[in-house]
């Protein structure tokens, strides 16, 4: 039986580090699924990517999947632990998709997650805890990521919130909300 875990929290909270600890504890071969698109024009982005790479164990395989995340998940074998970092970057990569296309991508993604034989650990940023973005693209990003994290959280066996230097196991402390009504 596979295990699906969600690790969420604000920027620079330690989400990725906690997800890496969970992946190591799985005692399975870890495949790090990177959703970021590397850009030599953005030095600061490159530094962030390098920081993540340096922190990971050398024996972890990295699979770069900025767009076709469902395909990467579907191929995973039971003896694998996939660490997907991050859903926010994946959503940003697909932000240009119209709403119907996006909904189809999400539907395929959620169905795939429930069929995967491997353990999966997702890292997702929390957005929308502050001011509503003043521009349409920002609101679309916030809404899409928020809805995706909520839908995914309901089907995960474990959900963690990393904030303020602490890890909270939300699946032990809380109860999932019913599915949202459209």
C-alpha positions in Angstrom: 0.0 0.0 0.0 1.5 3.3 -1.0 1.5 6.4 1.3 0.8 9.9 0.1 2.1 12.8 2.2 1.6 16.5 1.8 4.0 19.0 3.4 2.9 22.6 3.2 3.8 25.9 4.7 5.0 29.5 3.9 8.1 30.5 2.1 11.4 29.5 3.7 9.7 27.6 6.5 11.6 24.4 6.1 9.0 22.5 4.1 11.6 20.9 1.8 13.9 19.9 4.6 11.0 18.2 6.4 10.0 16.4 3.2 13.6 15.3 2.7 13.6 13.9 6.3 10.4 12.0 5.6 11.8 10.6 2.3 14.9 9.4 4.1 12.8 7.7 6.8 10.9 5.8 4.1 14.0 3.6 3.6 13.1 3.4 0.0 15.0 4.5 -3.1 14.2 8.2 -3.4 13.5 10.0 -6.7 13.4 13.8 -6.3 10.9 15.2 -8.8 11.9 18.8 -9.5 9.2 21.0 -10.9 11.5 24.0 -11.4 12.6 25.2 -14.8 16.3 26.2 -14.6 17.1 29.6 -16.0 20.6 30.9 -16.5 19.2 34.4 -16.7 18.0 34.3 -13.1 21.0 34.0 -10.8 19.0 34.1 -7.6 16.8 31.2 -8.8 19.9 29.2 -9.8 21.2 29.7 -6.2 18.0 28.4 -4.7 18.1 25.3 -7.0 21.8 24.7 -6.1 21.0 25.0 -2.4 18.4 22.2 -2.8 20.8 20.1 -4.8 23.6 20.4 -2.2 21.3 19.4 0.6 20.1 16.1 -1.0 21.9 12.8 -0.6 24.1 11.9 -3.6 22.3 8.6 -4.2 18.9 10.3 -4.9 17.9 10.4 -8.5 16.6 13.7 -9.8 13.8 13.8 -12.4 13.0 17.2 -13.8 9.3 17.4 -14.6 8.1 21.0 -14.8 5.0 20.2 -16.8 4.1 16.4 -17.1 3.9 15.6 -13.4 1.2 13.0 -13.7 3.3 11.0 -16.2 6.2 11.0 -13.8 4.0 9.7 -11.0 2.3 7.0 -13.0 5.6 5.3 -13.9 6.8 4.9 -10.3 7.3 1.4 -8.8 6.3 0.3 -5.3 9.9 0.3 -4.0 10.3 4.0 -4.7 9.6 7.2 -2.7 8.9 10.2 -4.9 9.6 13.6 -3.4 7.8 16.2 -5.5 9.1 19.7 -4.9 7.1 21.8 -5.4 3.4 22.0 -6.4 3.5 25.8 -6.4 6.2 25.9 -9.0 4.3 23.3 -11.0 1.1 25.5 -10.9 3.2 28.5 -11.9 4.6 26.6 -14.9 1.1 25.9 -16.1 -0.5 29.2 -15.3 -1.0 30.1 -19.0 -3.5 27.2 -19.3 -7.1 28.2 -19.7 -9.5 27.2 -16.8 -11.0 24.1 -18.6 -7.5 22.8 -19.5 -6.3 23.4 -16.0 -9.2 21.6 -14.4 -8.5 18.6 -16.7 -4.9 18.6 -15.7 -5.9 18.7 -12.0 -8.4 15.9 -12.5 -5.8 13.7 -14.2 -3.3 14.5 -11.5 -5.6 13.6 -8.6 -6.7 10.4 -10.2 -3.1 9.4 -10.9 -2.0 10.1 -7.3 -4.6 7.7 -6.0 -3.4 4.9 -8.4 0.4 5.3 -7.8 2.1 2.2 -6.3 5.0 4.3 -4.9 5.1 6.5 -1.8 4.8 10.2 -2.7 5.7 13.2 -0.7 4.5 16.5 -2.0 5.8 19.9 -1.0 3.4 22.8 -1.5 3.5 26.5 -0.7 0.7 28.1 1.3 -0.6 31.2 -0.4 -3.5 33.5 0.4 -2.7 34.1 4.0 -2.5 37.8 3.4 -3.5 40.4 0.9 -5.5 39.4 -2.2 -3.2 40.0 -5.2 -4.0 43.2 -7.1 -3.4 41.6 -10.5 -5.4 38.7 -12.2 -2.4 36.4 -12.7 -1.6 36.5 -9.0 -5.2 35.8 -8.0 -5.3 32.9 -10.5 -2.1 31.4 -9.1 -3.3 31.8 -5.5 -6.7 30.3 -6.2 -5.4 27.4 -8.3 -2.7 26.4 -5.8 -5.0 26.8 -2.8 -7.7 24.6 -4.5 -5.1 22.0 -5.5 -3.6 21.8 -2.0 -7.0 21.4 -0.5 -8.1 18.6 -2.9 -4.8 16.8 -2.5 -4.8 17.1 1.3 -8.1 15.2 1.5 -6.6 12.1 -0.2 -3.3 12.2 1.7 -2.7 9.9 4.6 -0.5 12.5 6.3 -0.5 16.3 6.0 2.1 18.4 7.7 2.3 22.2 8.2 5.8 23.6 8.6 5.9 27.1 10.1 7.6 29.1 12.8 10.4 26.5 13.1 7.9 23.7 13.9 6.3 20.8 12.2 2.6 20.2 12.9 1.0 16.9 11.8 -2.4 18.2 10.7 -3.7 14.8 10.0 -3.5 14.0 13.7 -4.6 17.4 15.0 -7.5 18.2 12.7 -10.1 16.8 10.4 -10.4 17.1 6.6 -13.1 19.4 5.3 -15.7 17.8 3.0 -15.1 18.3 -0.7 -15.9 21.8 -1.8 -19.2 22.3 -3.7 -18.8 24.0 -7.0 
